[in-house]
Amino acid sequence: MRWQVHSEEQLYTDRWLDVRVADVELPDGRHLDHRLIRTPPGAGAVVTDERKRVLLIWRHRFITDTWGWEIPIGKIDEGEEPIAAAAREFEEETGWRPGPLRPLLYAQPTNGLSDSEHHIFRADSAQHIGPPSEAWEAERIE
């Protein structure tokens, strides 16, 4: 059932994504021109308090025109370890510094379209250090 990739051609690229078309051969011999998106990996953190409440951000996503609660997550910079990126993103987006982080989940949630990797960590505490440095990320932090 493994698909064979014969080639990939870049259609568009910038610092956030790389859109490609791949010539893919299916197990039955048919070929498809399959679109795919390559992106930098991301890291985020799920941080709870002593009552097991999770600190989340409430934000609007213009692409789907929806509001929702999210964990803070963002791009892992080149040369940065995922755990360091998760701590940095959490602090930038919430104004809270997470306690010791440990791995929780690794996922590729859109692997039929994208190679997007998500490294999610967990902490049992956080210390408020001030307002978020990226206040535009969320309308509320609770």
Solvent accessible surface area in square Angstrom, and as a share of the most:
residue,aa,sasa,rsa
1,M,197,0.88
2,R,198,0.72
3,W,111,0.39
4,Q,90,0.40
5,V,90,0.52
6,H,102,0.45
7,S,62,0.40
8,E,59,0.26
9,E,109,0.49
10,Q,87,0.39
11,L,90,0.45
12,Y,119,0.45
13,T,71,0.41
14,D,66,0.34
15,R,177,0.65
16,W,127,0.45
17,L,60,0.30
18,D,22,0.11
19,V,36,0.21
20,R,54,0.20
21,V,22,0.13
22,A,2,0.01
23,D,43,0.22
24,V,7,0.04
25,E,49,0.22
26,L,19,0.09
27,P,74,0.46
28,D,96,0.50
29,G,39,0.37
30,R,147,0.54
31,H,100,0.45
32,L,68,0.34
33,D,106,0.55
34,H,54,0.24
35,R,129,0.47
36,L,25,0.12
37,I,48,0.24
38,R,90,0.33
39,T,42,0.24
40,P,43,0.27
41,P,44,0.28
42,G,9,0.09
43,A,0,0.00
44,G,0,0.00
45,A,0,0.00
46,V,28,0.16
47,V,3,0.02
48,T,10,0.06
49,D,36,0.19
50,E,146,0.66
51,R,163,0.60
52,K,136,0.58
53,R,133,0.48
54,V,58,0.33
55,L,26,0.13
56,L,45,0.22
57,I,1,0.01
58,W,58,0.20
59,R,34,0.12
60,H,63,0.28
61,R,99,0.36
62,F,163,0.68
63,I,147,0.75
64,T,92,0.53
65,D,110,0.57
66,T,69,0.40
67,W,123,0.43
68,G,25,0.24
69,W,99,0.35
70,E,43,0.19
71,I,43,0.22
72,P,0,0.00
73,I,50,0.25
74,G,19,0.18
75,K,61,0.26
76,I,14,0.07
77,D,66,0.34
78,E,181,0.81
79,G,83,0.80
80,E,41,0.18
81,E,113,0.51
82,P,35,0.22
83,I,73,0.37
84,A,49,0.38
85,A,0,0.00
86,A,0,0.00
87,A,32,0.25
88,R,67,0.25
89,E,14,0.06
90,F,0,0.00
91,E,47,0.21
92,E,40,0.18
93,E,4,0.02
94,T,3,0.02
95,G,1,0.01
96,W,79,0.28
97,R,113,0.41
98,P,15,0.09
99,G,19,0.18
100,P,120,0.75
101,L,28,0.14
102,R,107,0.39
103,P,110,0.69
104,L,92,0.46
105,L,102,0.51
106,Y,110,0.42
107,A,29,0.23
108,Q,70,0.31
109,P,83,0.52
110,T,69,0.40
111,N,116,0.60
112,G,59,0.57
113,L,90,0.45
114,S,15,0.10
115,D,45,0.23
116,S,20,0.13
117,E,53,0.24
118,H,46,0.21
119,H,41,0.18
120,I,14,0.07
121,F,17,0.07
122,R,49,0.18
123,A,0,0.00
124,D,68,0.35
125,S,55,0.35
126,A,33,0.26
127,Q,118,0.52
128,H,102,0.46
129,I,74,0.37
130,G,15,0.14
131,P,120,0.76
132,P,31,0.20
133,S,90,0.58
134,E,44,0.20
135,A,72,0.55
136,W,185,0.65
137,E,16,0.07
138,A,19,0.14
139,E,119,0.53
140,R,103,0.37
141,I,52,0.27
142,E,114,0.51
